[in-house]
Amino acid sequence: MHLLNKPSEQPKTKENKSMTLMPIKKSIVILRMLDIFLSEGILTKEQILSSVDMSEISFKRYVGEIRSYLRFYHPTWQVRFKRSNYTYVLDKGNATRE
């Protein structure tokens, strides 16, 4: 699946199976990861690595970028890693921002 397309927009062709993963700019990948967090609340490494040509180390750095953004703009929100099922979870916290 191409990172920028929603699953419902994916054309059903044999060519998709043989296509290689496309390199995408860092900003687009980070925004997509944040979008998944906001819509689903959880993110797995496989969701991103299966659609973008990038390393696991880059994925972890991008999660770190999102954590830094949230610390500054949403201090009550945190991205936590759950080892029990290897997912990253967006915890929006209980406190309100003043």
C-alpha positions as YAML, in Angstrom:
chain: A
units: angstrom
residues:
- id: 1
  name: MET
  ca: [0.00, 0.00, 0.00]
- id: 2
  name: HIS
  ca: [1.31, 3.43, -0.89]
- id: 3
  name: LEU
  ca: [1.62, 5.60, 2.18]
- id: 4
  name: LEU
  ca: [-0.33, 8.55, 0.80]
- id: 5
  name: ASN
  ca: [-3.36, 6.63, -0.40]
- id: 6
  name: LYS
  ca: [-6.14, 5.54, 1.87]
- id: 7
  name: PRO
  ca: [-6.86, 1.79, 1.66]
- id: 8
  name: SER
  ca: [-10.16, 2.43, -0.14]
- id: 9
  name: GLU
  ca: [-8.32, 4.38, -2.85]
- id: 10
  name: GLN
  ca: [-5.93, 1.58, -3.73]
- id: 11
  name: PRO
  ca: [-6.32, 0.30, -7.28]
- id: 12
  name: LYS
  ca: [-6.59, -3.48, -7.39]
- id: 13
  name: THR
  ca: [-3.98, -4.47, -9.97]
- id: 14
  name: LYS
  ca: [-1.25, -7.06, -10.25]
- id: 15
  name: GLU
  ca: [1.30, -4.27, -10.73]
- id: 16
  name: ASN
  ca: [0.88, -3.18, -7.10]
- id: 17
  name: LYS
  ca: [2.25, -6.48, -5.83]
- id: 18
  name: SER
  ca: [5.42, -6.20, -7.88]
- id: 19
  name: MET
  ca: [6.11, -2.54, -7.18]
- id: 20
  name: THR
  ca: [9.01, -1.65, -4.92]
- id: 21
  name: LEU
  ca: [8.50, 0.61, -1.94]
- id: 22
  name: MET
  ca: [8.81, 4.26, -2.81]
- id: 23
  name: PRO
  ca: [11.09, 6.61, -0.90]
- id: 24
  name: ILE
  ca: [9.04, 9.46, 0.58]
- id: 25
  name: LYS
  ca: [10.16, 12.66, 2.27]
- id: 26
  name: LYS
  ca: [10.63, 12.52, 6.02]
- id: 27
  name: SER
  ca: [8.01, 15.21, 6.66]
- id: 28
  name: ILE
  ca: [5.33, 13.27, 4.76]
- id: 29
  name: VAL
  ca: [6.09, 10.07, 6.68]
- id: 30
  name: ILE
  ca: [6.01, 11.85, 10.05]
- id: 31
  name: LEU
  ca: [2.73, 13.56, 9.20]
- id: 32
  name: ARG
  ca: [1.24, 10.22, 8.14]
- id: 33
  name: MET
  ca: [2.40, 8.63, 11.39]
- id: 34
  name: LEU
  ca: [0.83, 11.46, 13.39]
- id: 35
  name: ASP
  ca: [-2.37, 11.10, 11.35]
- id: 36
  name: ILE
  ca: [-2.53, 7.39, 12.23]
- id: 37
  name: PHE
  ca: [-1.97, 8.19, 15.91]
- id: 38
  name: LEU
  ca: [-4.75, 10.77, 15.90]
- id: 39
  name: SER
  ca: [-7.25, 8.61, 14.01]
- id: 40
  name: GLU
  ca: [-6.50, 5.15, 15.46]
- id: 41
  name: GLY
  ca: [-4.63, 5.87, 18.69]
- id: 42
  name: ILE
  ca: [-2.03, 3.19, 17.95]
- id: 43
  name: LEU
  ca: [0.75, 2.67, 15.44]
- id: 44
  name: THR
  ca: [2.85, -0.34, 14.57]
- id: 45
  name: LYS
  ca: [6.23, -0.34, 12.94]
- id: 46
  name: GLU
  ca: [4.89, -2.67, 10.28]
- id: 47
  name: GLN
  ca: [2.19, -0.17, 9.24]
- id: 48
  name: ILE
  ca: [4.89, 2.23, 8.10]
- id: 49
  name: LEU
  ca: [7.74, -0.07, 7.07]
- id: 50
  name: SER
  ca: [5.45, -2.09, 4.80]
- id: 51
  name: SER
  ca: [4.60, 1.01, 2.78]
- id: 52
  name: VAL
  ca: [7.75, 3.15, 2.86]
- id: 53
  name: ASP
  ca: [11.35, 2.36, 2.01]
- id: 54
  name: MET
  ca: [13.04, 3.23, 5.31]
- id: 55
  name: SER
  ca: [14.98, 1.54, 8.10]
- id: 56
  name: GLU
  ca: [13.76, 0.58, 11.55]
- id: 57
  name: ILE
  ca: [16.20, 3.09, 13.03]
- id: 58
  name: SER
  ca: [14.64, 5.89, 10.95]
- id: 59
  name: PHE
  ca: [11.20, 4.80, 12.11]
- id: 60
  name: LYS
  ca: [12.31, 5.09, 15.75]
- id: 61
  name: ARG
  ca: [13.82, 8.52, 15.07]
- id: 62
  name: TYR
  ca: [10.53, 9.65, 13.51]
- id: 63
  name: VAL
  ca: [8.63, 8.47, 16.60]
- id: 64
  name: GLY
  ca: [11.10, 10.56, 18.59]
- id: 65
  name: GLU
  ca: [10.30, 13.59, 16.42]
- id: 66
  name: ILE
  ca: [6.60, 13.11, 17.14]
- id: 67
  name: ARG
  ca: [7.32, 12.80, 20.86]
- id: 68
  name: SER
  ca: [9.28, 16.08, 20.76]
- id: 69
  name: TYR
  ca: [6.44, 17.81, 18.93]
- id: 70
  name: LEU
  ca: [3.88, 16.56, 21.44]
- id: 71
  name: ARG
  ca: [6.01, 17.65, 24.43]
- id: 72
  name: PHE
  ca: [6.01, 21.19, 23.09]
- id: 73
  name: TYR
  ca: [2.49, 21.55, 21.66]
- id: 74
  name: HIS
  ca: [0.52, 18.97, 23.69]
- id: 75
  name: PRO
  ca: [2.41, 18.52, 26.98]
- id: 76
  name: THR
  ca: [-0.18, 16.13, 28.43]
- id: 77
  name: TRP
  ca: [0.08, 13.78, 25.43]
- id: 78
  name: GLN
  ca: [2.67, 11.02, 25.21]
- id: 79
  name: VAL
  ca: [3.61, 8.26, 22.81]
- id: 80
  name: ARG
  ca: [4.21, 5.07, 24.77]
- id: 81
  name: PHE
  ca: [5.63, 1.78, 23.52]
- id: 82
  name: LYS
  ca: [3.73, -1.31, 24.66]
- id: 83
  name: ARG
  ca: [6.10, -4.26, 24.69]
- id: 84
  name: SER
  ca: [3.27, -6.73, 25.20]
- id: 85
  name: ASN
  ca: [2.09, -6.27, 21.60]
- id: 86
  name: TYR
  ca: [4.86, -4.13, 20.05]
- id: 87
  name: THR
  ca: [2.67, -1.10, 19.41]
- id: 88
  name: TYR
  ca: [3.10, 2.60, 19.94]
- id: 89
  name: VAL
  ca: [0.10, 4.13, 21.72]
- id: 90
  name: LEU
  ca: [-0.94, 7.78, 21.85]
- id: 91
  name: ASP
  ca: [-1.87, 8.63, 25.42]
- id: 92
  name: LYS
  ca: [-3.67, 11.99, 25.51]
- id: 93
  name: GLY
  ca: [-3.59, 12.22, 29.31]
- id: 94
  name: ASN
  ca: [-6.28, 13.58, 31.60]
- id: 95
  name: ALA
  ca: [-5.12, 17.12, 32.33]
- id: 96
  name: THR
  ca: [-6.33, 20.11, 30.36]
- id: 97
  name: ARG
  ca: [-3.96, 22.70, 28.98]
- id: 98
  name: GLU
  ca: [-4.23, 26.21, 30.36]
...
